[in-house]
Amino acid sequence: MHVVPDRAMVRRVPIDGYRGTSQVEALHDMTDATLTAAAPVRNGGPPADSQVREVGSRPMPAPTFGAVVETIGNEIYRFAWQLTCNKSDADDLYQETLLKAFRAFPKLPADANHRAWFYRITSNTFISDRRKRNRENPLSEAHEQTLRAELPDNARAIDARDLLREVEVFVAKLPPKQRVALVLRKHHGLGYDLIADTLNCSEEAARANVHEALRKLRGQFADRLEG
């Protein structure tokens, strides 16, 4: 019987400081730093992209669920943290992802891409949860944005670390699909074909989600980097 790992199996590392230079480089560095804000550390090899590997002329059996989680668990937890931007929600998203994956694993095709499959489960779970929250609290996001807009300029972050935190908060407020697409593209380096597969949309729509997320980031923060 496989055992689903609990939250104690993963941990985070602190956010690195922001070190931007030019406006364009600073925005990209700031975005990258935000998306790489947390990384659980655990021993494990590179992601497994296939179920059966050849050793000489003899195929190895498909890995167990526990072996797959041991291999890519850190990466999936990091992805969950980047989507939620806080430990409690990341833990919940990671645990729910593992539970759904554990239940569906016996039916997974032998040649399935584990990494892409886990990304899809995590993304779908995150998007579904955010939509539910938005229905339950339709005014919360608009209220927070109004409060932030009313703060005087000198009360908002000028210090680099505070600015990084503002970017993190802003990215967390992006529409779920835009946030997922941005994280997968900017940090995890996925191609638009895999992003499209993860979001169950066309490659054109995947590109549009990434482009729109970056456009909003630039529009919100480019002027803050002047001087």
Wavefront OBJ file of the C-alpha trace (Angstrom):
o trace
v 0.000 0.000 0.000
v 1.379 3.422 -0.960
v 1.494 6.165 1.636
v 0.736 9.752 0.644
v 3.531 12.010 1.997
v 2.452 14.548 4.604
v 3.383 18.224 4.928
v 6.410 17.492 7.075
v 8.156 15.967 4.071
v 8.686 19.350 2.441
v 10.047 22.698 3.603
v 10.646 26.141 2.146
v 13.671 28.396 1.854
v 13.521 32.211 2.277
v 12.975 34.667 -0.549
v 16.185 35.944 -2.079
v 16.748 39.688 -2.205
v 15.859 41.689 -5.297
v 18.841 43.000 -7.271
v 17.521 44.789 -10.352
v 19.632 47.052 -12.617
v 18.014 48.524 -15.698
v 14.250 48.918 -15.914
v 13.766 45.952 -18.236
v 16.251 43.714 -16.411
v 14.835 44.777 -13.070
v 11.306 43.848 -14.037
v 12.384 40.453 -15.330
v 14.626 39.841 -12.289
v 11.831 40.927 -9.983
v 9.349 38.608 -11.679
v 11.787 35.694 -11.632
v 12.648 36.323 -7.983
v 8.957 36.364 -7.102
v 8.236 33.144 -8.958
v 11.233 31.394 -7.357
v 10.306 32.587 -3.881
v 10.169 29.152 -2.257
v 11.803 25.846 -2.955
v 11.338 22.757 -0.794
v 14.544 20.794 -0.456
v 14.632 17.045 -0.583
v 16.856 14.436 -2.155
v 15.733 13.258 -5.562
v 16.734 12.979 -9.188
v 15.443 14.816 -12.261
v 11.745 14.624 -13.174
v 10.579 11.333 -14.614
v 9.127 11.886 -18.079
v 8.265 8.297 -18.917
v 7.016 5.221 -17.167
v 9.352 2.608 -18.612
v 13.103 2.978 -19.044
v 15.405 0.590 -20.823
v 18.385 -0.960 -19.056
v 20.302 -2.874 -21.668
v 17.676 -4.993 -23.355
v 15.422 -5.359 -20.302
v 12.689 -2.769 -19.584
v 12.352 -1.594 -15.998
v 8.874 -1.774 -14.446
v 6.816 1.401 -14.144
v 7.658 3.338 -10.950
v 5.343 3.290 -7.967
v 3.374 6.331 -6.854
v 5.762 6.832 -3.940
v 8.767 6.778 -6.259
v 7.199 9.373 -8.550
v 6.406 11.694 -5.626
v 9.927 11.277 -4.278
v 11.301 12.326 -7.662
v 9.112 15.326 -8.481
v 7.468 16.167 -5.156
v 9.740 19.146 -4.479
v 9.020 20.620 -7.896
v 5.266 20.239 -7.477
v 5.310 21.743 -3.984
v 7.346 24.678 -5.273
v 4.774 25.142 -8.041
v 1.960 25.088 -5.459
v 3.756 27.734 -3.398
v 4.303 29.953 -6.421
v 0.592 29.807 -7.228
v -0.629 30.540 -3.697
v 2.227 32.665 -2.261
v 1.741 31.440 1.298
v 2.700 28.290 3.136
v -0.712 27.334 4.471
v -2.443 27.446 1.081
v 0.556 25.811 -0.603
v 0.435 22.941 1.879
v -3.293 22.500 1.285
v -2.921 22.630 -2.502
v -0.010 20.179 -2.429
v -1.869 17.726 -0.198
v -5.013 17.895 -2.326
v -2.917 17.358 -5.453
v -1.265 14.294 -3.933
v -4.598 12.874 -2.840
v -6.161 13.296 -6.296
v -3.065 11.883 -7.973
v -2.944 8.937 -5.566
v -6.539 8.014 -6.348
v -6.085 8.325 -10.118
v -2.612 6.781 -10.356
v -3.731 3.149 -10.925
v -5.612 4.242 -14.075
v -2.731 6.280 -15.502
v -1.452 4.995 -18.884
v 1.940 3.312 -18.771
v 3.496 5.907 -21.083
v 2.048 8.973 -19.305
v 4.231 11.981 -18.543
v 4.171 12.139 -14.735
v 5.522 15.668 -14.548
v 2.931 17.137 -16.922
v 0.203 15.103 -15.247
v 1.037 16.497 -11.786
v 1.215 20.037 -13.168
v -2.258 19.593 -14.650
v -3.753 18.303 -11.398
v -2.160 21.118 -9.387
v -3.276 23.780 -11.873
v -6.845 22.512 -12.135
v -7.153 22.257 -8.357
v -5.814 25.790 -7.891
v -8.086 27.297 -10.568
v -11.150 25.517 -9.194
v -10.402 26.685 -5.657
v -9.889 30.316 -6.736
v -13.132 30.362 -8.673
v -14.946 29.046 -5.623
v -13.361 31.701 -3.415
v -14.273 34.456 -5.858
v -17.904 33.342 -5.853
v -17.963 33.330 -2.055
v -16.140 36.683 -1.686
v -16.833 38.689 -4.868
v -15.880 42.062 -3.353
v -12.733 41.105 -1.467
v -10.221 41.616 -4.293
v -11.712 44.924 -5.431
v -11.752 46.136 -1.824
v -8.085 45.278 -1.316
v -7.102 47.026 -4.544
v -9.030 50.147 -3.474
v -7.266 50.230 -0.120
v -3.861 49.838 -1.766
v -4.597 52.624 -4.261
v -5.461 54.995 -1.414
v -2.094 54.590 0.311
v 0.279 57.554 -0.098
v 3.269 56.931 -2.360
v 5.787 57.136 0.474
v 3.827 54.535 2.439
v 4.054 52.045 -0.396
v 7.189 50.013 -0.917
v 10.257 51.880 -2.117
v 12.662 49.464 -0.522
v 13.546 46.659 -2.947
v 12.308 43.843 -0.732
v 9.014 45.602 -0.167
v 8.679 46.130 -3.904
v 9.298 42.434 -4.431
v 6.529 41.687 -1.983
v 4.201 44.032 -3.879
v 4.949 42.144 -7.091
v 4.229 38.881 -5.302
v 0.881 40.189 -4.075
v 0.022 41.542 -7.523
v 0.867 38.256 -9.251
v -1.262 36.425 -6.689
v -4.228 38.547 -7.789
v -3.913 37.721 -11.474
v -6.723 35.612 -12.944
v -5.933 31.965 -12.123
v -5.162 30.872 -15.694
v -2.849 33.842 -16.262
v -1.019 33.116 -13.020
v -0.612 29.427 -13.841
v 0.608 30.209 -17.362
v 3.064 32.846 -16.107
v 4.564 30.559 -13.452
v 4.868 27.617 -15.838
v 6.508 29.771 -18.516
v 8.733 32.113 -16.494
v 9.983 29.763 -13.818
v 9.427 26.183 -14.924
v 10.352 26.905 -18.536
v 7.493 24.954 -20.091
v 6.766 25.379 -23.773
v 3.436 26.769 -24.864
v 2.358 23.320 -26.020
v 2.713 21.918 -22.493
v 1.135 25.009 -20.941
v -1.788 24.574 -23.318
v -2.050 20.910 -22.350
v -1.950 21.797 -18.652
v -4.668 24.447 -19.005
v -6.650 22.425 -21.562
v -6.584 25.263 -24.073
v -4.991 26.084 -27.428
v -1.351 27.171 -27.732
v -2.613 30.559 -28.877
v -4.625 30.904 -25.667
v -1.612 29.815 -23.609
v 0.532 32.511 -25.249
v -2.217 35.067 -24.675
v -2.394 34.229 -20.966
v 1.360 34.667 -20.524
v 1.413 37.853 -22.607
v -1.482 39.411 -20.701
v 0.054 38.567 -17.313
v 3.367 40.177 -18.316
v 1.568 43.202 -19.774
v -0.227 43.768 -16.480
v 3.018 43.413 -14.521
v 4.810 45.926 -16.716
v 1.903 48.338 -16.577
v 1.757 48.149 -12.797
v 5.447 48.344 -11.935
v 7.528 49.729 -14.818
v 7.223 53.333 -13.593
v 8.266 52.296 -10.078
v 11.663 51.273 -11.439
v 12.474 54.627 -13.018
v 15.506 56.447 -11.728
l 1 2 3 4 5 6 7 8 9 10 11 12 13 14 15 16 17 18 19 20 21 22 23 24 25 26 27 28 29 30 31 32 33 34 35 36 37 38 39 40 41 42 43 44 45 46 47 48 49 50 51 52 53 54 55 56 57 58 59 60 61 62 63 64 65 66 67 68 69 70 71 72 73 74 75 76 77 78 79 80 81 82 83 84 85 86 87 88 89 90 91 92 93 94 95 96 97 98 99 100 101 102 103 104 105 106 107 108 109 110 111 112 113 114 115 116 117 118 119 120 121 122 123 124 125 126 127 128 129 130 131 132 133 134 135 136 137 138 139 140 141 142 143 144 145 146 147 148 149 150 151 152 153 154 155 156 157 158 159 160 161 162 163 164 165 166 167 168 169 170 171 172 173 174 175 176 177 178 179 180 181 182 183 184 185 186 187 188 189 190 191 192 193 194 195 196 197 198 199 200 201 202 203 204 205 206 207 208 209 210 211 212 213 214 215 216 217 218 219 220 221 222 223 224 225 226 227
